[in-house]
Amino acid sequence: MATTPDITGGIDCEESRIPQLKPIEETLQKLVHRAFASGGERGQAVKNFLNGTWIGEPLHVILTDIPIGAWTVALVFDGLDLMSHKREFAVAADASIGIGLAGAVGAAVTGVTDWQDADAPARRLGMIHGLLNVSATALFITSLVLRKKKSRTSGRVFAGLGYAVMSIAAHLGGKMVYEHRVGVDRTDGAAFPQDFVPVMAESDLAEAKPTRAEHDGVPILLVRRGDRIFALAETCSHFNGPLSEGKLVGDSIVCPWHASRFMLEDGRVLDGPAVHPQPCLQVRIQNGQIEIRKLLCDDAKPARSPEVESAGAGQPA
């Protein structure tokens, strides 16, 4: 009686020898990372600027308003031009398209800078969002060229197509923000205690070792630096990275996921991609216990004694 050979194992074996290809968006992200990394400190400074760490908000979100607004106005002027046949409206429409194209360049550069640190599934959605925006920009460029060649009717058609594609891209951009929380403060809404509560024995906190504590399920980062103890929200404001697994650089903490760097003293962002500061907490030592509570860092003052309530993020140990 003939037997059927078991070929499943052989197939599995053959498949195991075939290298798995990484998604194209992941490969593209690494290329962008390398481009910034090759610039060293200057590359990081450029990245910080494009991320928007200097304004505390994603710069990309601000710049996207320029092409959306300008191209919307361009279509309005096109409509007025069709109705009145006044040259002023045609000139205004063309100028609006040009302004939109300039804004689209800035939006694209800042968008790619932010996208390089996006994780799946926002990573793929972001790539599609970007490609659609590039397509919309190309259509508006074509529209402007046709207008300059006195083919205004064709130019209006391409502008309409460009606006439709841009609208789809904007919808995907909204999904990235509202569904995948790209660019939002991931610490927003965290419930920190209003009154002092113990979170760890002082003797359990080692020197210069980022340590995770918890209160009512909310993770807290504790760091001892010399005679001071600092407390921040433990999850990174950028993408929820665990700061307790990060690296100390002087009096700052670097997120292990995307290398955002925050000052321990007040939670401010030193290096992106994060743009939102880390919430910092008031610390005191009572009866051998590290106690923390919510704090507005702008009102911080240095503590005078281990037994006196500190009004700052750091507490003398």
N, C-alpha and C positions, 0 to 999 in steps of 0.2 A: 504494500500500500504506500503510495507516494505521500510524502509529508511536505507541507508548505514551510519553507524556511522563514524564520522570524527575522524580518528585515527591519523592524522598527528600531531595534537597538543600533543597527548599522547606520540608519538614517540619522538618528539622534547623535551618533558619534561624528558623522560627517558634518552635521549642522554645528556641532560644538567647535569644530575647527574653523568655521567661517567667522571672521571678526564681525561683531555687531557694529553697524554704522551709527554714529551719534546723529541726533536730529540736526538739520542744517542750521536751525536757529541757535543751537548750543555752540556750534562751530563758529558762527558769526559773532556771538557774544565774546568768545575767547579772543578773536582777532581784535575786537574793539578794546578789550582789557589790555592786551599786549601793547596796543598803540598808546594808550595812556601811561602804562607802566614804563614804557621805554623813555618817557620824558622825565622820570624820577620825580623830584619834588615839584618841579615846574609843571609836569604832567598832572600831578595831584592838585596843584593850585588851579589849573585850567578846569579840571574835572569838578572841583568844588564850586567854581564860578558857574559852570554850565548846569550843575545840579540845583544851584540856588541856595546853598548853605548860608550865603551872606545876607539873604533876605528872609530866611526862615520859611520859605515856601518853594515848591518846585518851579523853577524858571520856565520850564516847558509849558506849564499850564497858562502862564501869563502870555507867552509869545504866540500860542495857538489862536488867541483872540484876534491877532492882526490879520492873518489870511482869511479867517472866517468872516470877520467884520468887513474887510476890504472887498472881498469877492461878493459878499451880499450886496454891498453898496453898488458894486459894478453892475450887477444884474438889474438893480433899480434904475441906474442911469441908462442902461441899455433900453429898458422899457420906456423911459422918458424920451430917449432919442428916437425910438420908433414912432412915438405918438406925435412928437413936435418937430422932428427933423432939425433940431438946433445943434449946431456944431459943439456948443459948450457941453452938452450932455455926452456926446461921443468922446470928447477929450477927457471928461471926468471919468467915464467908464474905463478908458484905457489907462489913465493914471491910477485908478483904484486897483486894476489888475496888477500893475507894476508894484504898487505898495504891498499887495498881497503876496506877490512872488518873493519880495525881499523878506517879509515876515515868515514865509514858509521855509526859507533857508535857516533862519534862526530857530524856528520850531523843530525842524528836522535834526539839527545838530544837538540841541538840548534833549530831544526825544530819544535819539540814539544813546546819548550819555546816560539817561535814566534807564533805558531798556536793558543795557548791558548788565544791570544788577537785578533784573526781574527774574523770578523763579517760575517754573511751570505751575499751572497752565497759562499764566499771564505772559510768559515768554513767547509762546507761539502766537497768541492773540495779538501781542504787541508787534510782532513781525508783520502780520497781515495788516494791522492798522497802519504801520509805516509804509508798506508797499502800496496800499490804497492811496495814501497821501502823496506818495511820489507820482503815482498815476494821475491824480488830480492836478498836481503841479504841472506835469507834462502837458496835460490838456489845456491848462490856462496859458502856458507858454505858447502852445500852438495857436491858441485864440489870439494872443497879442501879436504874433507874427502875421497872421492872416489879416488882422486889422491894419497893420502897417502897410500891407500890400493892397489895401483898399478893398479887401474882401470881407466886409463887416458882417454880412449875413452868416457866412461860414464861421466867422469869429464868434458870433453870438451862440451858434450851435455848439461849438467846442466849449465855450464858457459854461453853457447849461449842462453839458455832460460832465465837465470838471466839477461843477457844484454838486451834482448828484453823487459823484464818487466821493467827494469830500464829506458829504453828509453821512454816507455809510461809514466812512473812516471815523468820523466824529462819534457816531453811535458806538462803535467798537471801543473807542477811547473812553467813553462813559462807562462801558461794561468793565473795563480794566480798573477804573476807580471805584465804582459802586459794588461790583461783584467780587473783584480780586484785591481791592483795597491798595492799589498801587498809588504811591504818592501821598497817602494819608498817614496821619499820626497813629501808629499801632498801639500807643500807650493811652490814647484818648479814651476816657471812660473807665480806666482802671480805678478801683475803689480803695484808696489808701486811707488809713485810719485818721480820724480827726483828733483823737486823743492818743497820748503815748501808750504803746503796747509793747510788751517784750517779744522779741523774735529770736533771740539767741543768747546763750551765755557768753559773756565777754571772753572767757578763757578758751572758748572753742574757735575764736576767730584768729587765724594765723596772720602773721605779718606778710603784707604784699601778696596775698592769695585771694583773688576774687571768689567770694563765697555766696551761695544762694541761700536765702532764708524765705519763709513764707508767712503771710498773715491772711487768714480766711481765703486761702487758695491763690492769693495774689503774690507772685514772686518778687522778692526784694534782693537787690545786690548790696552786699556789705564788703567794704575794703578797708583794711587797716594800713595806714601809711605813717610810720613813726608813731607820734603821740596823738594822731587823729584817726577817727573812724568816719567813713563816708557811706552814705546810703542813697541809692538811686533805684528807679524802676529797673527790674532785671531783664525784661524783654526789650529788645532794641526797637526804637520808634520807627525804624525803616521797614523791617520785615520780620519782626518778632524773634530775632536772633538771641540766643542765650548769652548775655553779657558775662555771666559767671564762668563761662568757658572761654572768655576772651583773654587778651593779653594786656598787661599794664605797660604803658609807655609814659614814664614820669608820673605825673599826677593825672593821667588820663587812662581810659579803658577803650580797647579796640574790639569791635564786634567780630566774632569768629566767622560770620557768614559773608559779609560784604565789606568788612574793614572800615565801617563807620567808626569815628573816634569821638569820644565825649569827655569833657572835663569833669573830673570827680567833684570838684568844688561846687559847681553850679549846674552841671548837666548840659552846658552849651555844646553845640556841634563844632568840632575842630576840623574834621574831615568827613566828606560825604561818602556814600550817596545819601545818607540821612540829611534831612533839612530841619526836622523838628527836634528840639532839645529833649533830653531825658528828664522826666520829673525827678527832682531830688527831694530828699526827706530830711526832716529834723531828727537829730540823734542825741540821745543822752545815755549815760550809764547809771543805773539804779540797782542797788543790791546785787551787783555782779551780773546784771542782765543788760543787754543792749536793747534799748527801747527806741521806737521810731514813731513818727507821725507826719502827716501831710504838711508841706511847707511851700510857701511862695518864696522862691529863691531870691527874688529881687529885694526882699526884706532881710536877707541874711546878714548876720553879724557874728563875729568870732566868739566862741565860748570862752568863759573866764575860769571855769572850774569844772572838774568832772561831776560835781554834785549840783551844779547850777544848770538849768535847762539851756541848751544851746539853741540859738536862733539861726543856725547855719546847717549846711549839709554835713559838715565835718564836726566831730566831737572829740575833744582831748580824751585819750583813754586813761 
